C-alpha cells in the first residue's frame, strides 16, 4: 500500500541519494545555475533554500550547521560571504526552476535550477 509514502527516492538507496542531493545542492550554491532533471531539481530546491536561510545569519552555529549539510568548505564560505547578505531582506523563494523540455537521449524532462 502507498499510504503516507510521499518521499521521492529517485531510484536510489538512501546513501547514494543523500550524496547526490548534497553534491547537487553544492553545485547550485557554487555555480548559481545547474541543468538537471526536473525531478532532481524539485527535490533539491528545499535543501538549497534551507541552506540559504541558515546562512542569512553569519554565526558560528550557522557555520557548523551548514558544514553538516555539505561535503566541502567552499559552499559554506560562499553562502556566508555572498549569498546570505544578498538575500538578507528576502523572506524566501531564493531559487527558480525553469523547464527546458526533453533530453534527446531518454526523453527525461530537463530543468534548470538557479538562484533568483
C-alpha positions in Angstrom: 0.0 0.0 0.0 1.1 3.6 -0.7 -0.3 5.2 2.5 1.7 8.2 3.5 4.6 7.5 1.2 5.4 10.9 -0.1 9.2 10.9 -0.3 10.8 10.8 -3.8 13.6 8.2 -3.9 15.0 8.7 -7.5 15.6 5.0 -7.9 18.5 5.0 -5.4 19.2 3.7 -1.9 19.5 6.1 1.0 23.2 6.8 1.0 23.7 7.3 -2.8 20.5 9.5 -2.9 21.8 11.7 0.0 25.2 12.0 -1.7 23.6 13.0 -5.0 21.4 15.7 -3.4 24.3 17.1 -1.3 26.5 17.4 -4.4 23.7 18.9 -6.5 22.9 21.4 -3.8 26.6 22.2 -3.6 26.7 22.8 -7.4 23.7 25.1 -7.2 25.3 27.2 -4.5 28.7 27.4 -6.2 27.6 27.9 -9.8 24.2 29.6 -9.1 22.7 27.7 -12.1 22.6 24.0 -12.8 20.8 21.9 -15.5 19.4 18.7 -14.2 16.3 16.6 -14.5 13.1 18.1 -13.3 12.6 15.6 -10.5 16.0 16.2 -9.1 15.5 20.0 -9.3 12.3 19.8 -7.4 13.8 17.7 -4.7 17.0 19.7 -4.2 15.1 23.1 -4.1 14.1 22.8 -0.3 17.7 21.8 0.6 19.2 24.9 -1.1 16.6 27.2 0.3 17.1 25.9 3.8 20.9 26.3 3.5 20.5 30.0 2.3 18.0 30.7 5.2 20.6 29.3 7.7 23.3 31.4 6.1 21.5 34.7 6.4 22.8 35.0 10.0 26.6 34.6 9.9 27.1 33.0 13.3 29.3 30.1 14.4 26.2 28.0 14.9 25.1 28.7 11.3 28.5 27.8 10.0 28.5 24.5 11.9 25.0 23.6 10.7 26.0 24.3 7.1 29.1 22.2 7.5 26.9 19.2 8.2 24.9 19.8 5.0 27.8 19.9 2.5 30.9 17.8 1.7 33.3 20.7 1.3 34.0 24.1 2.8 33.5 26.1 -0.4 29.7 26.3 -0.5 29.7 27.2 3.2 32.0 30.1 2.6 30.0 31.3 -0.4 26.7 31.2 1.5 28.0 33.1 4.5 30.1 35.7 2.5 28.0 36.3 -0.6 24.6 34.7 -0.8 23.4 35.2 2.8 23.9 39.0 2.7 22.4 39.2 -0.8 19.1 37.7 0.4 19.1 39.3 3.8 15.8 41.1 3.3 14.1 38.4 1.2 11.7 36.3 3.1 12.1 33.1 1.0 11.9 31.8 -2.6 15.6 32.0 -3.3 15.5 29.6 -6.3 13.7 29.3 -9.6 13.1 26.2 -11.7 12.9 26.7 -15.4 11.7 23.8 -17.5 13.9 23.1 -20.6 12.0 20.4 -22.4 13.1 16.8 -23.0 16.5 15.3 -23.1 17.3 13.7 -26.5 18.8 10.5 -25.1 16.0 9.2 -22.9 13.3 11.9 -23.1 13.7 12.9 -19.5 12.1 16.2 -18.5 15.0 18.6 -18.0 15.0 21.8 -15.9 17.4 24.5 -14.8 17.5 25.4 -11.2 19.0 28.8 -10.4 19.2 31.4 -7.7 16.9 34.3 -8.2 
